[in-house]
Amino acid sequence: MELLSLQDRPLTADPRVVEMAGRPQLRIGTHGKIKRIYQGGGVWLAPCRYRDTDGVTRIIQKLGPADEYDKYGKLA
């Protein structure tokens, strides 16, 4: 099997198609990693990416209650 360099590879039919390495998209109806950001005063913010049923990935967030007991943002 012969390996082709980038210059020797055949071009795709659509010039707008760009082959990129990266992460695969989220599946529809799933969320990404939930981050926890301390806002001060016992309040935590928990944002994450969510791919909605229409296929659009949105950033959603939840603000946790002000509580000194919640030291790591688990209630957010």
Gaussian input, Z-matrix of N, CA and C with variables (Angstrom, degrees):
# hf/3-21g

backbone

0 1
 N
 C     1     B1
 C     2     B2     1     A1
 N     3     B3     2     A2     1     D1
 C     4     B4     3     A3     2     D2
 C     5     B5     4     A4     3     D3
 N     6     B6     5     A5     4     D4
 C     7     B7     6     A6     5     D5
 C     8     B8     7     A7     6     D6
 N     9     B9     8     A8     7     D7
 C    10    B10     9     A9     8     D8
 C    11    B11    10    A10     9     D9
 N    12    B12    11    A11    10    D10
 C    13    B13    12    A12    11    D11
 C    14    B14    13    A13    12    D12
 N    15    B15    14    A14    13    D13
 C    16    B16    15    A15    14    D14
 C    17    B17    16    A16    15    D15
 N    18    B18    17    A17    16    D16
 C    19    B19    18    A18    17    D17
 C    20    B20    19    A19    18    D18
 N    21    B21    20    A20    19    D19
 C    22    B22    21    A21    20    D20
 C    23    B23    22    A22    21    D21
 N    24    B24    23    A23    22    D22
 C    25    B25    24    A24    23    D23
 C    26    B26    25    A25    24    D24
 N    27    B27    26    A26    25    D25
 C    28    B28    27    A27    26    D26
 C    29    B29    28    A28    27    D27
 N    30    B30    29    A29    28    D28
 C    31    B31    30    A30    29    D29
 C    32    B32    31    A31    30    D30
 N    33    B33    32    A32    31    D31
 C    34    B34    33    A33    32    D32
 C    35    B35    34    A34    33    D33
 N    36    B36    35    A35    34    D34
 C    37    B37    36    A36    35    D35
 C    38    B38    37    A37    36    D36
 N    39    B39    38    A38    37    D37
 C    40    B40    39    A39    38    D38
 C    41    B41    40    A40    39    D39
 N    42    B42    41    A41    40    D40
 C    43    B43    42    A42    41    D41
 C    44    B44    43    A43    42    D42
 N    45    B45    44    A44    43    D43
 C    46    B46    45    A45    44    D44
 C    47    B47    46    A46    45    D45
 N    48    B48    47    A47    46    D46
 C    49    B49    48    A48    47    D47
 C    50    B50    49    A49    48    D48
 N    51    B51    50    A50    49    D49
 C    52    B52    51    A51    50    D50
 C    53    B53    52    A52    51    D51
 N    54    B54    53    A53    52    D52
 C    55    B55    54    A54    53    D53
 C    56    B56    55    A55    54    D54
 N    57    B57    56    A56    55    D55
 C    58    B58    57    A57    56    D56
 C    59    B59    58    A58    57    D57
 N    60    B60    59    A59    58    D58
 C    61    B61    60    A60    59    D59
 C    62    B62    61    A61    60    D60
 N    63    B63    62    A62    61    D61
 C    64    B64    63    A63    62    D62
 C    65    B65    64    A64    63    D63
 N    66    B66    65    A65    64    D64
 C    67    B67    66    A66    65    D65
 C    68    B68    67    A67    66    D66
 N    69    B69    68    A68    67    D67
 C    70    B70    69    A69    68    D68
 C    71    B71    70    A70    69    D69
 N    72    B72    71    A71    70    D70
 C    73    B73    72    A72    71    D71
 C    74    B74    73    A73    72    D72
 N    75    B75    74    A74    73    D73
 C    76    B76    75    A75    74    D74
 C    77    B77    76    A76    75    D75
 N    78    B78    77    A77    76    D76
 C    79    B79    78    A78    77    D77
 C    80    B80    79    A79    78    D78
 N    81    B81    80    A80    79    D79
 C    82    B82    81    A81    80    D80
 C    83    B83    82    A82    81    D81
 N    84    B84    83    A83    82    D82
 C    85    B85    84    A84    83    D83
 C    86    B86    85    A85    84    D84
 N    87    B87    86    A86    85    D85
 C    88    B88    87    A87    86    D86
 C    89    B89    88    A88    87    D87
 N    90    B90    89    A89    88    D88
 C    91    B91    90    A90    89    D89
 C    92    B92    91    A91    90    D90
 N    93    B93    92    A92    91    D91
 C    94    B94    93    A93    92    D92
 C    95    B95    94    A94    93    D93
 N    96    B96    95    A95    94    D94
 C    97    B97    96    A96    95    D95
 C    98    B98    97    A97    96    D96
 N    99    B99    98    A98    97    D97
 C   100   B100    99    A99    98    D98
 C   101   B101   100   A100    99    D99
 N   102   B102   101   A101   100   D100
 C   103   B103   102   A102   101   D101
 C   104   B104   103   A103   102   D102
 N   105   B105   104   A104   103   D103
 C   106   B106   105   A105   104   D104
 C   107   B107   106   A106   105   D105
 N   108   B108   107   A107   106   D106
 C   109   B109   108   A108   107   D107
 C   110   B110   109   A109   108   D108
 N   111   B111   110   A110   109   D109
 C   112   B112   111   A111   110   D110
 C   113   B113   112   A112   111   D111
 N   114   B114   113   A113   112   D112
 C   115   B115   114   A114   113   D113
 C   116   B116   115   A115   114   D114
 N   117   B117   116   A116   115   D115
 C   118   B118   117   A117   116   D116
 C   119   B119   118   A118   117   D117
 N   120   B120   119   A119   118   D118
 C   121   B121   120   A120   119   D119
 C   122   B122   121   A121   120   D120
 N   123   B123   122   A122   121   D121
 C   124   B124   123   A123   122   D122
 C   125   B125   124   A124   123   D123
 N   126   B126   125   A125   124   D124
 C   127   B127   126   A126   125   D125
 C   128   B128   127   A127   126   D126
 N   129   B129   128   A128   127   D127
 C   130   B130   129   A129   128   D128
 C   131   B131   130   A130   129   D129
 N   132   B132   131   A131   130   D130
 C   133   B133   132   A132   131   D131
 C   134   B134   133   A133   132   D132
 N   135   B135   134   A134   133   D133
 C   136   B136   135   A135   134   D134
 C   137   B137   136   A136   135   D135
 N   138   B138   137   A137   136   D136
 C   139   B139   138   A138   137   D137
 C   140   B140   139   A139   138   D138
 N   141   B141   140   A140   139   D139
 C   142   B142   141   A141   140   D140
 C   143   B143   142   A142   141   D141
 N   144   B144   143   A143   142   D142
 C   145   B145   144   A144   143   D143
 C   146   B146   145   A145   144   D144
 N   147   B147   146   A146   145   D145
 C   148   B148   147   A147   146   D146
 C   149   B149   148   A148   147   D147
 N   150   B150   149   A149   148   D148
 C   151   B151   150   A150   149   D149
 C   152   B152   151   A151   150   D150
 N   153   B153   152   A152   151   D151
 C   154   B154   153   A153   152   D152
 C   155   B155   154   A154   153   D153
 N   156   B156   155   A155   154   D154
 C   157   B157   156   A156   155   D155
 C   158   B158   157   A157   156   D156
 N   159   B159   158   A158   157   D157
 C   160   B160   159   A159   158   D158
 C   161   B161   160   A160   159   D159
 N   162   B162   161   A161   160   D160
 C   163   B163   162   A162   161   D161
 C   164   B164   163   A163   162   D162
 N   165   B165   164   A164   163   D163
 C   166   B166   165   A165   164   D164
 C   167   B167   166   A166   165   D165
 N   168   B168   167   A167   166   D166
 C   169   B169   168   A168   167   D167
 C   170   B170   169   A169   168   D168
 N   171   B171   170   A170   169   D169
 C   172   B172   171   A171   170   D170
 C   173   B173   172   A172   171   D171
 N   174   B174   173   A173   172   D172
 C   175   B175   174   A174   173   D173
 C   176   B176   175   A175   174   D174
 N   177   B177   176   A176   175   D175
 C   178   B178   177   A177   176   D176
 C   179   B179   178   A178   177   D177
 N   180   B180   179   A179   178   D178
 C   181   B181   180   A180   179   D179
 C   182   B182   181   A181   180   D180
 N   183   B183   182   A182   181   D181
 C   184   B184   183   A183   182   D182
 C   185   B185   184   A184   183   D183
 N   186   B186   185   A185   184   D184
 C   187   B187   186   A186   185   D185
 C   188   B188   187   A187   186   D186
 N   189   B189   188   A188   187   D187
 C   190   B190   189   A189   188   D188
 C   191   B191   190   A190   189   D189
 N   192   B192   191   A191   190   D190
 C   193   B193   192   A192   191   D191
 C   194   B194   193   A193   192   D192
 N   195   B195   194   A194   193   D193
 C   196   B196   195   A195   194   D194
 C   197   B197   196   A196   195   D195
 N   198   B198   197   A197   196   D196
 C   199   B199   198   A198   197   D197
 C   200   B200   199   A199   198   D198
 N   201   B201   200   A200   199   D199
 C   202   B202   201   A201   200   D200
 C   203   B203   202   A202   201   D201
 N   204   B204   203   A203   202   D202
 C   205   B205   204   A204   203   D203
 C   206   B206   205   A205   204   D204
 N   207   B207   206   A206   205   D205
 C   208   B208   207   A207   206   D206
 C   209   B209   208   A208   207   D207
 N   210   B210   209   A209   208   D208
 C   211   B211   210   A210   209   D209
 C   212   B212   211   A211   210   D210
 N   213   B213   212   A212   211   D211
 C   214   B214   213   A213   212   D212
 C   215   B215   214   A214   213   D213
 N   216   B216   215   A215   214   D214
 C   217   B217   216   A216   215   D215
 C   218   B218   217   A217   216   D216
 N   219   B219   218   A218   217   D217
 C   220   B220   219   A219   218   D218
 C   221   B221   220   A220   219   D219
 N   222   B222   221   A221   220   D220
 C   223   B223   222   A222   221   D221
 C   224   B224   223   A223   222   D222
 N   225   B225   224   A224   223   D223
 C   226   B226   225   A225   224   D224
 C   227   B227   226   A226   225   D225

   B1=1.4541
   B2=1.5189
   B3=1.2896
   B4=1.4609
   B5=1.5275
   B6=1.3161
   B7=1.4562
   B8=1.5189
   B9=1.3226
   B10=1.4557
   B11=1.5143
   B12=1.3010
   B13=1.4593
   B14=1.5257
   B15=1.3198
   B16=1.4600
   B17=1.5207
   B18=1.3195
   B19=1.4525
   B20=1.5270
   B21=1.3237
   B22=1.4500
   B23=1.5209
   B24=1.3368
   B25=1.4545
   B26=1.5119
   B27=1.3118
   B28=1.4699
   B29=1.5251
   B30=1.3289
   B31=1.4511
   B32=1.5189
   B33=1.3114
   B34=1.4568
   B35=1.5180
   B36=1.3129
   B37=1.4567
   B38=1.5234
   B39=1.3206
   B40=1.4550
   B41=1.5273
   B42=1.3339
   B43=1.4736
   B44=1.5265
   B45=1.3475
   B46=1.4602
   B47=1.5187
   B48=1.3282
   B49=1.4555
   B50=1.5147
   B51=1.3189
   B52=1.4578
   B53=1.5243
   B54=1.3085
   B55=1.4476
   B56=1.5169
   B57=1.3189
   B58=1.4555
   B59=1.5133
   B60=1.3020
   B61=1.4566
   B62=1.5181
   B63=1.2841
   B64=1.4556
   B65=1.5057
   B66=1.2933
   B67=1.4577
   B68=1.5161
   B69=1.3179
   B70=1.4657
   B71=1.5227
   B72=1.3151
   B73=1.4525
   B74=1.5229
   B75=1.3271
   B76=1.4535
   B77=1.5231
   B78=1.3163
   B79=1.4550
   B80=1.5181
   B81=1.3041
   B82=1.4596
   B83=1.5180
   B84=1.3336
   B85=1.4554
   B86=1.5165
   B87=1.3404
   B88=1.4643
   B89=1.5227
   B90=1.3304
   B91=1.4621
   B92=1.5173
   B93=1.3117
   B94=1.4543
   B95=1.5155
   B96=1.3134
   B97=1.4587
   B98=1.5277
   B99=1.3120
   B100=1.4604
   B101=1.5255
   B102=1.3203
   B103=1.4611
   B104=1.5188
   B105=1.3057
   B106=1.4615
   B107=1.5176
   B108=1.3191
   B109=1.4573
   B110=1.5201
   B111=1.3209
   B112=1.4610
   B113=1.5198
   B114=1.3308
   B115=1.4568
   B116=1.5277
   B117=1.3210
   B118=1.4682
   B119=1.5219
   B120=1.3126
   B121=1.4605
   B122=1.5159
   B123=1.3301
   B124=1.4602
   B125=1.5182
   B126=1.3346
   B127=1.4642
   B128=1.5277
   B129=1.3427
   B130=1.4574
   B131=1.5196
   B132=1.3329
   B133=1.4604
   B134=1.5201
   B135=1.3365
   B136=1.4628
   B137=1.5288
   B138=1.3615
   B139=1.4640
   B140=1.5324
   B141=1.3288
   B142=1.4660
   B143=1.5233
   B144=1.3168
   B145=1.4655
   B146=1.5225
   B147=1.3279
   B148=1.4572
   B149=1.5199
   B150=1.3332
   B151=1.4590
   B152=1.5149
   B153=1.3182
   B154=1.4545
   B155=1.5302
   B156=1.3312
   B157=1.4626
   B158=1.5251
   B159=1.3420
   B160=1.4644
   B161=1.5239
   B162=1.3435
   B163=1.4545
   B164=1.5147
   B165=1.3281
   B166=1.4636
   B167=1.5345
   B168=1.3326
   B169=1.4566
   B170=1.5189
   B171=1.3289
   B172=1.4532
   B173=1.5253
   B174=1.3305
   B175=1.4555
   B176=1.5185
   B177=1.3261
   B178=1.4544
   B179=1.5177
   B180=1.3127
   B181=1.4624
   B182=1.5142
   B183=1.3012
   B184=1.4555
   B185=1.5151
   B186=1.3166
   B187=1.4518
   B188=1.5164
   B189=1.3408
   B190=1.4529
   B191=1.5088
   B192=1.3302
   B193=1.4647
   B194=1.5263
   B195=1.3240
   B196=1.4690
   B197=1.5237
   B198=1.3164
   B199=1.4602
   B200=1.5190
   B201=1.3017
   B202=1.4620
   B203=1.5206
   B204=1.3324
   B205=1.4624
   B206=1.5292
   B207=1.3356
   B208=1.4618
   B209=1.5287
   B210=1.3333
   B211=1.4606
   B212=1.5232
   B213=1.3377
   B214=1.4436
   B215=1.5238
   B216=1.3042
   B217=1.4602
   B218=1.5094
   B219=1.3286
   B220=1.4564
   B221=1.5242
   B222=1.3297
   B223=1.4627
   B224=1.5183
   B225=1.3195
   B226=1.4652
   B227=1.4875
   A1=108.59
   A2=115.76
   A3=121.42
   A4=110.11
   A5=116.84
   A6=121.57
   A7=109.65
   A8=116.00
   A9=121.29
   A10=109.60
   A11=116.55
   A12=119.59
   A13=108.83
   A14=116.63
   A15=119.98
   A16=112.34
   A17=117.26
   A18=120.37
   A19=111.52
   A20=118.27
   A21=121.65
   A22=114.02
   A23=117.09
   A24=119.23
   A25=110.41
   A26=117.27
   A27=118.85
   A28=109.96
   A29=116.47
   A30=121.42
   A31=109.62
   A32=116.65
   A33=120.64
   A34=108.74
   A35=116.20
   A36=120.70
   A37=111.33
   A38=116.91
   A39=121.15
   A40=109.05
   A41=118.96
   A42=120.12
   A43=113.12
   A44=118.22
   A45=120.30
   A46=112.36
   A47=117.47
   A48=121.18
   A49=109.11
   A50=115.22
   A51=120.84
   A52=107.41
   A53=116.19
   A54=119.63
   A55=108.46
   A56=115.40
   A57=120.55
   A58=109.17
   A59=114.76
   A60=119.44
   A61=107.72
   A62=116.64
   A63=120.06
   A64=110.10
   A65=114.49
   A66=120.12
   A67=110.53
   A68=116.97
   A69=118.42
   A70=110.32
   A71=116.49
   A72=120.56
   A73=110.14
   A74=115.35
   A75=119.77
   A76=108.66
   A77=116.38
   A78=119.40
   A79=108.86
   A80=116.87
   A81=121.34
   A82=109.34
   A83=115.73
   A84=122.02
   A85=114.63
   A86=117.66
   A87=120.48
   A88=110.12
   A89=114.78
   A90=119.96
   A91=109.94
   A92=115.32
   A93=121.75
   A94=110.66
   A95=115.66
   A96=121.13
   A97=110.01
   A98=115.81
   A99=121.35
   A100=108.16
   A101=115.93
   A102=121.18
   A103=108.40
   A104=115.98
   A105=120.77
   A106=107.75
   A107=116.27
   A108=122.29
   A109=108.21
   A110=116.34
   A111=120.97
   A112=109.27
   A113=116.77
   A114=122.39
   A115=112.80
   A116=116.50
   A117=120.29
   A118=110.57
   A119=116.06
   A120=120.55
   A121=113.85
   A122=117.72
   A123=121.17
   A124=114.21
   A125=118.74
   A126=123.05
   A127=109.48
   A128=116.46
   A129=122.77
   A130=109.64
   A131=116.02
   A132=123.48
   A133=107.34
   A134=116.96
   A135=121.21
   A136=109.75
   A137=118.43
   A138=120.23
   A139=111.46
   A140=115.77
   A141=121.32
   A142=108.64
   A143=115.88
   A144=121.49
   A145=108.35
   A146=116.47
   A147=122.44
   A148=108.17
   A149=116.77
   A150=120.35
   A151=108.10
   A152=114.99
   A153=122.62
   A154=110.92
   A155=116.11
   A156=120.86
   A157=112.81
   A158=117.91
   A159=119.78
   A160=112.31
   A161=117.59
   A162=121.88
   A163=114.89
   A164=118.14
   A165=122.33
   A166=108.75
   A167=115.98
   A168=120.70
   A169=108.83
   A170=115.33
   A171=121.32
   A172=109.73
   A173=115.72
   A174=120.33
   A175=106.82
   A176=115.46
   A177=120.46
   A178=107.89
   A179=117.59
   A180=120.22
   A181=110.78
   A182=114.83
   A183=122.84
   A184=106.87
   A185=115.50
   A186=121.65
   A187=107.83
   A188=115.95
   A189=120.89
   A190=111.96
   A191=116.04
   A192=119.35
   A193=111.46
   A194=116.11
   A195=120.90
   A196=108.07
   A197=116.79
   A198=120.68
   A199=108.41
   A200=116.63
   A201=119.83
   A202=111.74
   A203=117.38
   A204=121.14
   A205=111.36
   A206=116.35
   A207=121.49
   A208=109.98
   A209=116.62
   A210=121.53
   A211=113.18
   A212=119.18
   A213=121.16
   A214=113.55
   A215=118.60
   A216=121.62
   A217=114.61
   A218=118.40
   A219=120.90
   A220=112.71
   A221=117.38
   A222=119.91
   A223=112.44
   A224=117.83
   A225=120.57
   A226=107.75
   D1=129.23
   D2=-176.72
   D3=-97.50
   D4=131.82
   D5=177.33
   D6=-86.67
   D7=138.77
   D8=179.94
   D9=-105.30
   D10=140.60
   D11=175.48
   D12=-78.59
   D13=172.58
   D14=-179.69
   D15=-61.23
   D16=-33.33
   D17=-179.38
   D18=-74.01
   D19=-27.05
   D20=-176.65
   D21=-90.03
   D22=-9.38
   D23=-178.41
   D24=-72.74
   D25=144.03
   D26=177.02
   D27=-70.85
   D28=145.23
   D29=179.04
   D30=-77.66
   D31=153.64
   D32=176.19
   D33=-74.70
   D34=162.29
   D35=-179.36
   D36=-67.10
   D37=-31.31
   D38=-179.51
   D39=-101.84
   D40=113.22
   D41=-177.32
   D42=-68.52
   D43=-14.74
   D44=179.27
   D45=-78.35
   D46=-15.81
   D47=-179.00
   D48=-75.74
   D49=123.26
   D50=179.99
   D51=-118.14
   D52=125.18
   D53=178.26
   D54=-82.81
   D55=118.98
   D56=-178.31
   D57=-129.36
   D58=144.12
   D59=172.88
   D60=-88.82
   D61=148.92
   D62=179.71
   D63=166.84
   D64=-169.51
   D65=-179.56
   D66=-80.48
   D67=147.85
   D68=173.34
   D69=-71.70
   D70=157.00
   D71=179.21
   D72=-66.17
   D73=157.31
   D74=172.55
   D75=-66.43
   D76=147.75
   D77=174.10
   D78=-72.14
   D79=153.74
   D80=-178.91
   D81=-63.02
   D82=131.32
   D83=178.95
   D84=85.70
   D85=10.71
   D86=-179.62
   D87=-116.39
   D88=164.14
   D89=178.39
   D90=-118.98
   D91=160.61
   D92=177.53
   D93=-90.83
   D94=-159.23
   D95=-178.88
   D96=-68.44
   D97=134.84
   D98=178.25
   D99=-90.81
   D100=121.03
   D101=177.21
   D102=-93.48
   D103=155.33
   D104=175.16
   D105=-126.14
   D106=121.46
   D107=-176.83
   D108=-120.79
   D109=122.54
   D110=-179.89
   D111=-76.67
   D112=126.00
   D113=-178.44
   D114=-97.07
   D115=-12.21
   D116=-177.44
   D117=101.38
   D118=153.62
   D119=178.59
   D120=67.42
   D121=24.62
   D122=-179.64
   D123=80.42
   D124=9.23
   D125=-178.02
   D126=-102.19
   D127=133.60
   D128=179.08
   D129=-119.53
   D130=145.34
   D131=175.11
   D132=-112.15
   D133=132.36
   D134=-178.63
   D135=-122.93
   D136=89.81
   D137=177.44
   D138=-92.21
   D139=154.12
   D140=172.62
   D141=-158.50
   D142=166.73
   D143=175.73
   D144=-93.07
   D145=140.31
   D146=179.87
   D147=-134.66
   D148=129.04
   D149=177.08
   D150=-96.22
   D151=111.16
   D152=-174.45
   D153=-74.70
   D154=172.09
   D155=-177.32
   D156=-67.98
   D157=-15.13
   D158=175.71
   D159=-88.71
   D160=2.41
   D161=176.02
   D162=90.33
   D163=-0.64
   D164=-178.76
   D165=-92.84
   D166=131.15
   D167=177.66
   D168=-89.79
   D169=125.29
   D170=-177.84
   D171=-122.43
   D172=155.36
   D173=173.50
   D174=-95.46
   D175=120.66
   D176=177.18
   D177=-114.30
   D178=158.00
   D179=-178.18
   D180=-149.44
   D181=154.71
   D182=178.51
   D183=-131.60
   D184=135.36
   D185=177.85
   D186=-102.01
   D187=123.45
   D188=-178.22
   D189=-78.57
   D190=161.67
   D191=-179.95
   D192=-70.66
   D193=152.44
   D194=176.86
   D195=-72.80
   D196=111.75
   D197=-176.04
   D198=-154.90
   D199=127.20
   D200=178.65
   D201=-73.62
   D202=-20.29
   D203=179.79
   D204=-68.59
   D205=-33.93
   D206=-178.03
   D207=-81.93
   D208=86.45
   D209=-173.82
   D210=-80.58
   D211=-18.35
   D212=-174.03
   D213=-122.88
   D214=7.71
   D215=175.67
   D216=79.36
   D217=22.18
   D218=-176.88
   D219=-71.71
   D220=-25.01
   D221=-179.13
   D222=-79.34
   D223=-16.49
   D224=178.12
   D225=-73.35

